[in-house]
Amino acid sequence: MNASAVTSTKTNRPRIGASDECDMKSDTGELFRDGTLPPILVRASAGTGKTYRLTARLLQILIQGGAPETILATTFTRKAAGEILDRVLVTLAKASTDAGELAKLRQQVGIETLPHSICLQLLHRLVANIHRLRICTLDSLFTQLARSFPFELALPPAWRLTDEIEEEWLKERAVDAVIAHLDPGELTTVLSMLGKGDIKRSIARELLNVVGNAYTVQRQCKPDVWSKLVAPKLPEQAALTQAAGMLRTAQAKGKQIPQKLESVAGIIERGEFDLLSDDTLIHNIAKARRTKQVVKFGQAKMPEGVDPYLDVLYDAVRSVTLAKLASQNVATSDILSAYDYQISQLKESLRVLSFDDVAIRLASTFSSLDRSTLSRRMDGAIDHVLLDEFQDTSPAQWQVLRPLALRVTETDESTESDASVSEDEPVAKSFFCVGDTKQAIYGWRGGVAEIFEAVADEIPNVRQSEQNASFRSSQVVLNTVNDVFQNLHRHSLTDDAGLSDPAEKSMHEAKAIVRFSKSFPSHVSMRPDLSGYVRFETSPKVEGDKQERSRACFQLAAQRIAELNQRMPHAKIAVLTRVNATVGRMIFELEQLGVDVSQEGGNPLTDSPAVELVLSALMLAEHPGDRRWWFHLHQSPLGQIDGMSPTWVREYIQESGLAQCVQCLAGVLAPICDARDTLRLRQLTQLALQYEPNATSRLRDFVRMVGEKRVERPQAAPVRVMTVHKSKGLEFDAVFLPEIDGSLAKQSPMCVADVPHLGQPPVAMSRYISNKSWHFLSGQWQRAFGGHVAGEITEALCLLYVAMTRAKQALYLITPPAKDDTKSPAGLIHQSLGCETSMREGDELLYESGDPEWTTK
């Protein structure tokens, strides 16, 4: 790049001194030939230096002369954002004084002649303007954008964001309001339609389920999204009468078919078609239609001449089944509309918004704002966009980010025609996006990994690159990862991959697995000297239910961890589970063996008996007649407080506030508590201080929050237990996976969305219907339902990939005895690795690779 490629910054921008800037031009004049950084999409596998690559791009922008306020780098956690900023500052600081570090930086940014002086100048510039450098989470970015456009987004004055716990409270209050505003007749009708004619015992719980599963998706759609599924008309009565008569009088051999036809004829005459929705005969009729074969029942063929009447029967059952589904959709739409009104009114009155509220409002208006307005409101134009962990982006988030991405990848002609662009822009705009669709594990939170694939089509001239060389894991671990995911086709789950029938759920599952396996790249370790070990084994065989079998896995894992922790007390060891519910059980087993263990993300403060006592005092004030709280308090020092009573607690809170009351009660207990409980009491007081500014009038709301909010210990233990989701972005010397026996697929969803265009809202939505009834659906809906199933299978594979790639040196896989082809992660691993030993027996070593004595290397 010649000297003119790095022009002086505008006077209103933070800038280095004039003489320094001249030095910067001359020193970097030969480093960039054309002054541009091409738009790039990086597919970075686990441990391959994703943050390193993003940091390199950020440093390249700064070295070219990019102003800090023109840069936007987004990621998904505050921790990741902090890590990126730390790396930039530390890298520049070290390179400004150390020749070795400067050489590393030159290699990182691809500038062989980068001098110490430029690094020091950039460091000074960044420190002086660090408040203008946007390296943030999407939550933080969207909040800033919302505060910049309050009128366009119709935001209430002095609004604030809710947290997950407060959002749940508001949801419950809104559902209560929906129930209160419906008269009993309307409520009964709606609930009957929601439940296919069955009225659930808990009205509020049923409505909360509907809201929790469908509201976030529906609110991005057009009002008629629930009316797209239309049921066909019922056959004419004359045709039904004729069909009943012909089926009853059909000449069939044996006893089974005549009895079945007689039964079906009676159902037709009574009009009870809903009884046949899941009937084997109806399923066989549908399959025969699709495969152009004759209809069978059992092993026998139906008599000749009845096919037209079986078609009438099928059409009637299909009409009734889809009509009931359409009624469910209408009821769901009505409930969600009523809920939307109530929750909107409630949040408006409280002047609060959730992150989803902000994202959706931005998505609907952001793309229509012109560049000059954006620059003015955001205190400067964004010329460089860097997106991290993009595979977890939701459609609403991409609708906000897309205009920014498109604006920084405009052609020169479009830029010149934009009067808002500064005359003396120092560097060309740039776009950088990094992610890994193999690590897309936040589909339940709205993330859509396919949007990552759409970037290549939507961003002009974007280049794509892959990173599959790991700087984290040993080759032993990576060989196992490669063998598992590149050989998934060995499992019987993939047998139906060759089918072309969208009504078959197994086809969608099989194709998803095969697609994941075929696209899986070989991983190579950049640490060839790092020793490694992988062990796959079954736990002892025990009698009992699934919980007992899981407990045996956890106990074996705890034993292995205790032994490893004793040999390597400073090694970082992680136990990764699939769900939160099992984290506590694993911690219990480890503590039984005396292992110092912590939970990533923390535990609720109610894990402390001392905290429970303070909460009992608050509940006593809320419910004076409940003798449980009296009994609990009088067995403790709190019961000895002079005048302790519900009135005493209430008056203390009214006069001094909740936090002061909690601090007083904690002070009574602290002298007899150990260090752990004392810490938890102090954290309880801090939680009360945070809660007090937005406290409700009900003490039980605070008590409930304490029971739900997770609070971390100040220092993590060497052994940490967490879900796979919590482990994202982390690495450990050894990883234990004791919960790989669960089903690959989740429970059936409550609703399914039809999303023909990635990054856009759904065009249609429907309540879920059993996969045995998919043959009733049109091809459009079969593909939508199948796509949802395929997405869940893919996410399960991503979860397994993330779990296995957290390990640096050792990976321990433990499963209870089961069939070899079980449809679980353990079954996939067993078949993919070609294990010769069966999984049916307990205490069996199924697979071993590497050095068992890796701890001594």
Number of C-alpha atoms within 10 A of each C-alpha: 16 15 16 12 21 26 17 18 19 14 7 7 13 16 22 18 11 10 8 13 19 15 14 24 22 14 16 22 18 16 18 19 10 11 20 15 18 15 22 20 23 20 23 24 24 27 23 22 17 20 20 14 18 20 23 20 20 24 22 18 24 19 24 24 24 23 27 25 21 20 24 22 24 26 25 18 16 16 12 19 19 14 14 21 19 13 15 17 18 12 19 24 19 17 25 20 14 11 13 11 16 23 16 14 21 17 13 17 18 14 17 15 13 22 18 17 16 21 25 17 19 23 22 17 18 22 12 13 16 15 11 18 17 20 24 22 20 21 21 18 17 20 17 12 20 20 17 16 18 13 11 13 19 10 18 16 11 8 15 13 16 16 11 13 15 16 17 14 14 17 19 18 15 23 26 17 17 22 19 11 13 13 9 11 8 12 17 15 13 21 21 17 21 26 17 13 14 11 16 14 8 8 15 15 13 17 23 17 12 19 21 14 16 21 18 16 19 22 16 19 16 12 12 12 21 25 15 14 21 15 18 14 13 16 15 10 12 9 12 20 14 16 23 24 17 18 25 19 12 17 15 18 12 9 8 12 20 19 13 14 22 16 14 23 23 15 17 21 16 9 15 14 19 16 12 20 19 14 13 14 20 24 21 17 21 20 19 14 13 12 9 9 11 15 22 17 16 12 6 13 13 21 17 10 12 15 16 11 19 22 16 20 27 21 18 23 26 25 21 21 24 21 18 19 23 21 24 24 24 21 20 26 24 14 22 22 16 19 23 18 13 21 19 17 13 17 18 15 10 13 17 20 19 16 17 15 15 21 24 20 18 23 22 14 14 23 15 9 11 12 18 15 14 19 16 12 13 16 13 18 22 23 24 29 26 23 22 24 24 27 26 26 28 21 25 23 22 22 21 21 21 17 18 22 26 15 20 20 24 15 13 10 8 10 16 13 9 12 10 16 15 13 9 11 18 19 23 21 26 23 24 23 24 24 24 22 23 23 25 25 26 18 16 10 11 16 19 23 27 18 22 24 13 13 20 15 10 13 20 14 13 17 13 13 10 15 19 18 20 22 16 23 31 24 24 23 26 25 17 23 19 18 15 21 25 20 19 24 23 19 21 15 22 19 16 17 18 10 13 10 18 22 25 19 20 21 22 26 27 23 22 22 22 21 15 20 18 13 11 15 15 15 22 21 21 16 14 12 10 16 22 26 24 23 18 20 25 25 25 18 18 15 8 8 8 13 9 14 19 24 20 21 27 28 21 21 23 24 15 13 23 20 13 15 18 11 12 14 13 12 16 18 25 30 28 26 23 20 12 14 10 19 20 14 14 25 22 17 18 22 14 11 14 10 21 15 19 21 23 20 16 16 19 17 25 19 12 16 14 24 25 19 24 24 25 20 27 25 22 24 22 17 15 16 11 12 10 13 19 18 12 16 21 14 11 13 13 19 17 12 13 8 10 14 16 18 14 14 21 19 13 15 18 10 10 10 15 23 19 16 23 26 19 14 24 24 14 15 20 17 9 12 15 10 10 11 20 20 17 24 27 17 17 24 22 14 19 23 17 12 15 13 8 9 14 11 8 10 19 16 15 21 18 13 18 21 17 15 17 16 18 17 17 8 7 14 17 18 25 21 27 24 21 23 18 15 21 16 15 12 20 23 19 24 27 26 24 29 22 23 22 17 15 22 17 11 8 13 13 14 18 24 23 21 15 14 11 17 21 16 20 20 18 22 25 26 21 17 19 10 17 15 19 22 21 24 20 14 14 13 22 21 19 21 27 23 21 20 24 22 20 21 23 26 24 22 24 20 21 24 20 23 25 25 23 28 29 27 25 28 27 21 22 27 29 30 23 18 13 19 18 20 17 19 19 31 24 26 27 26 20 20 20 16 16 10 14 17 25 14 16 17 17 18 17 19 18 15 16 18 16 14 10 13 17 9 9
